Amino acid sequence: MTRKKKDPKVGTGKKPKGSGRRLYTDENPKDTVRIKFATQKDAKDTVKKVKDSSKSFARKIQILTVGEQRAKVMGKDKVVDIFKKGKNSVRRKHGKPTKK
């Protein structure tokens, strides 16, 4: 007789074997910030949206890093630079040291 384990609490990011709930699901889609990085204008709009949001410093950096990494993989160097400048701007605003 095997016991079925109970699903972990929502938001923990854990998933037991055999669970119906998927790992890393977006459990609060209202909190999602959409990232666009196809063009330089999209990147600038995304950076502005993130800077104007009420998210924490760490979350803003995380969002901009995702955009930067995706653009880098696609070979869009100018878009990467826009995201890097956005991250440095957020760091200056929050009194954190900037990176090159």
Order of alpha helices (4+ residues) and beta strands (2+ residues): alpha-alpha-alpha
